[in-house]
Amino acid sequence: MRSVDRIICLALTATLIFAIPFGLISSLIKHQPIDLVYVFVAAIFWPLACICFWYLLNFRHKSGQQIEAELALSIPEQPHISEHERSYRFQNGLLPAAVAIDEEQQVIHFFNCHAPRRMFATSQPRFCCPLSDLLGIYLVSYPQGAFTVVTQQGKASIPSGYDGFLELRERLTSLVPRNAPRFAEDQPLMGMVYLGGACCGLLAGYVMTPDNANDSTLGLLMIMGAILGPIISHVLIVVVDRKWRIGLVQPFGFAVAGAINGLLLCRLIEICWAGQADHFASYIVLFGLLGLAIGGVKQYRDQVRFGQVFCPLTCGSLLHQVKTQPREP
C-alpha cells in the first residue's frame, strides 16, 4: 500500500470514527429524536471503521528479506525452497506470506494465503497441493493487478507489488490456461453480482414500504434489502452452480455492468442535450439484457472448452458431459 493511499484511507476512517458518535451526541444534546436508520447504520459502520483504522496504523510495507525471515519464524516446518522452485513472497494483511512452485515434485506451496472453501475461513499457515489441483486463475486487473488462484480445496489471493509477481502470474496462467466450472463464487465478477443484489434489495425495500410509512421505516427496509440482496445472490449462485452445474456469475455480472452503462448513457444524454432522457428504464433494461446475453455466451464457451454443454431441453440432468477431450489452448 502506497503512503498516499494509506494517508487518504486513514483520514476517511478517522472521519467516520468521530462523525458517527458526534451525530448521536448532537441529537441527545439538542433533545432531538434519534433516527432509527442512523443508529442502524452506525452500529454497522462504526466498528468497521475502527477495525480499518487499527489495520492501517499497524500496516508496514516489508521487503522480501523481512518477509522471508518472519515466515521462517512463524512457520519453522516450512520446506526448503530449492533451486527448482519459483517463489513469491508478499504480505497478506499483517502476515508474511509466500507461494512456491516446485516443478520437480509437481506441487505448489502456499504460506499464510490459502483459505479453505468454507464460511468465515481464514488463511492456513501452510497448504500444499499438486499442480493438477489448480482449477483456475482469475485476474482482477491487467497487467499489474492481483489475481486469485483456485484449488480443489479453496483459493488464495495473490497481491502485486513485490519482486517476482509477473513471473509467478505468467507461470500459473501457463499451467492453468482455462478456468474450470463449478467454482463460480471465486470469480472476480462476484462483486458485480453483489452490487446487483444490493440494488435489487434497495428496490424491493422501496416497493415493500407501506404508503403511510415514515422515512425511518422506508430507510430501514431499504437498508435491510441492501444487506439481504447480496446474501440471497450468493446463495443462488452457489446452489445453482453446485446442484445443476450452471454458471450464473458471468451472465449476471455482465448484466449488472450493462445496466450501469445504460444508466450512464441516460446521464450523458441529459448533460449533452440539457433535458430528461426519455424511457429511462428502457435504457437500463436494454443494456442489462445485452450484458446478460454477452455473459451467457461467454459462460457457454467456457463450458464447451471443458467438455460440458448446458442443455435446457433435457428432462433429467440439465448438464450433459460431452465425451470429447477439451480443446488445446
Summary of the structure (lengths in Angstrom):
residues: 329
radius of gyration: 23.9
end to end distance: 35.4
largest distance: 73.9
contacts: 958
relative contact order: 0.07
helix: 54%
strand: 17%
